[in-house]
Amino acid sequence: MQDESLYLFGGDSPWDAALWTASDDRVRGGSSISYLTVTDPERARFHGHLDTKTLGGAGFASQRTVGELALDLSGYAGLVLALGGGASGHRYTLTLKDAIPGDRGDGRDQAGLSWETDFEAPREGGDVPLPWDKFRATYRGRDKEDAEPLDLTSIKRVSLMMRSFFGKQDGDFELVIHAIEAKKSFPIGEQADETDDEDADLQKPAGASGQEERPQARPWWRVLLCGLI
């Protein structure tokens, strides 16, 4: 019988920085940089600097798991991020993959399907619920409306990303994470916030806000992210 919760990272599955690697916009000539620093087995810091000038208003800094995970999250309702206080107050993206594409030969993966959701990181910390229905499938910068459901029996990669969200944020960032945990249920009404991502923003005039409805088409900038997360 499954437990009510399963720690992916943190809790009874201690953080290990060796299990994560950077995937930043430097591979495309950008200047952003990210780190995942483990301060103790029960706490990690996702931090760095998001530069949006080098690439003309866009950029990304991310950390992803190395190799292939073998996480069976079927039977769970979603994830919960247990965040510590002292965060920089930015918006972040968490991405899952149930398949890892082959290597392109230049150190980057081929394009593949990703499932992602965005969330706010309160400065005071706290739990952030991410139910499965908040994750959206994307491929080559666009929503993949006809994608097969996320294979929760075989989650192979987890990524954390900081990006500008239509030029709304850049500079230094820090996210303190106690744990990433799968939960079998959520209290009624407990849902994660939802927003557009950076891709669609690059086709909007400066200062324009995005729509928050699904589904949405996304332009070419996702191509820069494909295979990097």
C-alpha positions as a printed NumPy array, in Angstrom:
array([[  0.   ,   0.   ,   0.   ],
       [  1.352,   3.426,  -0.96 ],
       [  2.237,   5.957,   1.688],
       [  0.307,   9.218,   1.761],
       [  3.425,  10.996,   0.527],
       [  6.696,  10.19 ,  -1.225],
       [  9.797,  12.357,  -0.946],
       [ 11.551,  12.842,  -4.27 ],
       [ 14.143,  15.167,  -2.762],
       [ 14.523,  16.157,   0.869],
       [ 12.82 ,  14.484,   3.813],
       [ 13.824,  10.823,   3.891],
       [ 15.476,  11.23 ,   0.451],
       [ 18.339,  13.636,   1.294],
       [ 19.379,  16.314,  -1.167],
       [ 22.546,  15.568,  -3.134],
       [ 24.017,  18.27 ,  -5.386],
       [ 25.738,  15.593,  -7.481],
       [ 22.31 ,  14.513,  -8.759],
       [ 21.714,  17.901, -10.424],
       [ 23.389,  19.816, -13.235],
       [ 23.062,  23.278, -14.771],
       [ 21.186,  23.824, -18.036],
       [ 21.475,  27.554, -18.669],
       [ 21.17 ,  29.83 , -21.703],
       [ 24.972,  29.915, -22.014],
       [ 24.697,  27.081, -24.531],
       [ 23.017,  29.668, -26.803],
       [ 25.421,  32.485, -26.069],
       [ 23.565,  33.836, -23.048],
       [ 25.033,  34.918, -19.732],
       [ 22.626,  33.443, -17.174],
       [ 23.956,  31.026, -14.586],
       [ 22.383,  28.756, -11.982],
       [ 23.474,  26.582,  -9.078],
       [ 21.878,  24.023,  -6.816],
       [ 23.707,  24.176,  -3.501],
       [ 22.94 ,  21.666,  -0.764],
       [ 23.351,  23.411,   2.578],
       [ 22.39 ,  20.265,   4.48 ],
       [ 20.648,  16.98 ,   3.534],
       [ 17.24 ,  18.553,   4.207],
       [ 17.704,  21.821,   2.353],
       [ 18.828,  22.993,  -1.087],
       [ 19.267,  26.434,  -2.658],
       [ 18.413,  27.   ,  -6.314],
       [ 20.139,  30.288,  -7.003],
       [ 22.033,  32.263,  -9.589],
       [ 21.621,  35.183, -11.976],
       [ 19.143,  35.585, -14.838],
       [ 20.499,  37.813, -17.604],
       [ 17.989,  39.081, -20.164],
       [ 20.207,  41.564, -22.009],
       [ 22.642,  39.275, -23.808],
       [ 19.876,  37.482, -25.73 ],
       [ 17.792,  40.583, -26.366],
       [ 15.215,  40.39 , -23.578],
       [ 15.038,  36.657, -22.96 ],
       [ 17.045,  34.125, -21.028],
       [ 16.82 ,  31.173, -18.691],
       [ 18.71 ,  29.589, -15.832],
       [ 17.826,  26.057, -14.8  ],
       [ 18.924,  22.97 , -12.916],
       [ 17.876,  19.46 , -13.902],
       [ 18.445,  15.979, -12.588],
       [ 21.237,  13.96 , -14.194],
       [ 20.833,  10.585, -15.845],
       [ 17.431,   8.91 , -15.768],
       [ 15.234,   8.781, -12.705],
       [ 12.845,   5.892, -12.157],
       [ 10.003,   7.536, -10.258],
       [  6.594,   5.879, -10.126],
       [  4.219,   8.663,  -9.094],
       [  1.016,   6.961, -10.209],
       [ -1.488,   6.947,  -7.4  ],
       [ -0.396,  10.398,  -6.254],
       [ -2.356,  13.587,  -6.9  ],
       [  0.595,  15.849,  -7.588],
       [  3.657,  17.427,  -6.047],
       [  4.201,  19.766,  -3.13 ],
       [  7.202,  22.066,  -2.866],
       [  8.147,  22.755,   0.75 ],
       [  9.904,  26.121,   0.517],
       [ 11.994,  27.851,   3.136],
       [ 11.925,  31.531,   3.985],
       [ 14.291,  34.034,   2.449],
       [ 13.382,  33.399,  -1.195],
       [ 13.829,  36.237,  -3.684],
       [ 10.093,  36.289,  -4.399],
       [ 10.28 ,  35.327,  -8.073],
       [  8.169,  33.045, -10.254],
       [  9.665,  29.717, -11.281],
       [  8.887,  26.732, -13.5  ],
       [  9.011,  23.057, -12.57 ],
       [  9.274,  20.595, -15.458],
       [  8.839,  16.817, -15.667],
       [  9.835,  14.413, -18.423],
       [  8.678,  10.821, -18.867],
       [ 11.128,  10.245, -21.731],
       [ 14.602,  11.613, -22.368],
       [ 15.503,  12.236, -26.029],
       [ 18.837,  11.208, -27.477],
       [ 21.858,  13.485, -27.617],
       [ 22.22 ,  15.854, -30.591],
       [ 25.97 ,  15.386, -30.605],
       [ 26.722,  18.873, -29.281],
       [ 26.047,  18.129, -25.621],
       [ 22.34 ,  18.962, -25.837],
       [ 19.359,  16.636, -26.031],
       [ 17.131,  16.388, -29.073],
       [ 13.705,  17.998, -28.834],
       [ 11.245,  16.114, -26.66 ],
       [  7.965,  16.432, -24.833],
       [  8.007,  18.25 , -21.498],
       [  5.367,  18.796, -18.832],
       [  5.64 ,  22.058, -16.938],
       [  3.91 ,  24.283, -14.431],
       [  4.735,  27.733, -13.041],
       [  4.592,  28.78 ,  -9.405],
       [  5.185,  31.773,  -7.161],
       [  7.786,  31.48 ,  -4.404],
       [  6.601,  33.44 ,  -1.343],
       [  9.394,  35.219,   0.512],
       [  8.211,  33.785,   3.81 ],
       [  8.266,  30.23 ,   2.491],
       [  5.543,  27.604,   2.815],
       [  4.07 ,  24.698,   0.874],
       [  3.27 ,  25.162,  -2.83 ],
       [  0.831,  22.539,  -4.223],
       [  1.279,  21.453,  -7.844],
       [ -1.559,  19.073,  -8.838],
       [ -1.035,  17.075, -12.012],
       [ -3.755,  18.973, -13.87 ],
       [ -1.646,  22.136, -13.63 ],
       [  1.13 ,  20.594, -15.731],
       [  0.878,  21.321, -19.457],
       [  2.539,  19.414, -22.276],
       [  4.907,  21.384, -24.527],
       [  6.975,  20.47 , -27.572],
       [  9.296,  22.759, -29.519],
       [  7.896,  25.866, -27.895],
       [  4.192,  25.15 , -28.262],
       [  1.463,  23.513, -26.246],
       [  1.064,  19.924, -27.37 ],
       [ -2.705,  19.52 , -27.173],
       [ -2.75 ,  16.013, -28.631],
       [  0.011,  14.69 , -26.36 ],
       [ -0.447,  11.398, -24.6  ],
       [ -1.023,  11.796, -20.845],
       [  2.072,  12.152, -18.688],
       [  3.303,   8.663, -17.82 ],
       [  3.329,   8.953, -14.056],
       [  4.71 ,   5.44 , -13.716],
       [  7.995,   6.507, -15.281],
       [  9.165,  10.031, -14.439],
       [ 12.723,  10.303, -15.704],
       [ 13.693,  13.946, -15.171],
       [ 12.84 ,  16.88 , -12.909],
       [ 13.909,  20.468, -13.661],
       [ 13.71 ,  23.839, -11.929],
       [ 13.866,  26.998, -14.031],
       [ 14.061,  30.753, -13.588],
       [ 13.052,  32.851, -16.635],
       [ 11.864,  36.382, -17.311],
       [  8.13 ,  35.798, -17.966],
       [  7.687,  38.541, -20.54 ],
       [ 10.454,  40.733, -19.121],
       [  8.914,  40.844, -15.651],
       [ 11.961,  39.526, -13.796],
       [ 15.714,  39.23 , -14.091],
       [ 18.831,  39.544, -11.963],
       [ 19.848,  37.529,  -8.92 ],
       [ 17.45 ,  34.883,  -7.653],
       [ 17.278,  32.416,  -4.788],
       [ 14.831,  29.656,  -3.92 ],
       [ 15.226,  27.662,  -0.695],
       [ 13.695,  24.195,  -0.984],
       [ 13.26 ,  21.827,   1.925],
       [ 11.583,  19.103,  -0.111],
       [  9.855,  18.093,  -3.333],
       [  7.19 ,  15.603,  -2.318],
       [  4.465,  13.624,  -4.082],
       [  1.104,  13.695,  -2.261],
       [ -1.866,  11.376,  -2.604],
       [ -4.381,  14.171,  -2.023],
       [ -4.727,  17.922,  -1.606],
       [ -7.141,  19.898,   0.592],
       [-10.187,  21.084,  -1.36 ],
       [ -9.473,  24.363,  -3.106],
       [ -5.704,  24.032,  -2.774],
       [ -4.32 ,  24.786,  -6.232],
       [ -1.205,  26.223,  -7.777],
       [ -1.221,  29.54 ,  -9.652],
       [ -1.006,  29.47 , -13.434],
       [  0.474,  31.81 , -16.019],
       [  1.923,  32.057, -19.505],
       [  5.573,  31.293, -20.052],
       [  8.37 ,  33.259, -21.642],
       [  7.896,  31.91 , -25.152],
       [  4.622,  33.629, -25.92 ],
       [  5.944,  36.844, -24.396],
       [  8.583,  37.221, -27.067],
       [  5.859,  37.86 , -29.647],
       [  4.178,  40.568, -27.576],
       [  4.95 ,  44.295, -27.474],
       [  7.047,  45.397, -24.535],
       [  4.945,  45.763, -21.418],
       [  2.063,  43.668, -22.733],
       [  0.67 ,  41.081, -20.37 ],
       [ -0.106,  37.511, -21.392],
       [ -3.354,  35.627, -21.277],
       [ -3.79 ,  33.08 , -18.521],
       [ -6.059,  30.707, -20.365],
       [ -5.137,  27.329, -21.769],
       [ -4.267,  26.181, -24.335],
       [ -1.874,  28.71 , -25.905],
       [  0.489,  28.629, -28.848],
       [  4.095,  29.433, -28.074],
       [  6.673,  30.71 , -30.536],
       [ 10.299,  29.919, -31.233],
       [ 11.942,  30.685, -27.894],
       [ 10.931,  27.29 , -26.549],
       [ 13.279,  25.871, -29.175],
       [ 16.094,  27.301, -27.051],
       [ 14.783,  25.357, -24.086],
       [ 14.085,  22.056, -25.835],
       [ 16.545,  19.441, -24.777],
       [ 18.03 ,  21.666, -22.081],
       [ 15.545,  20.768, -19.364]])
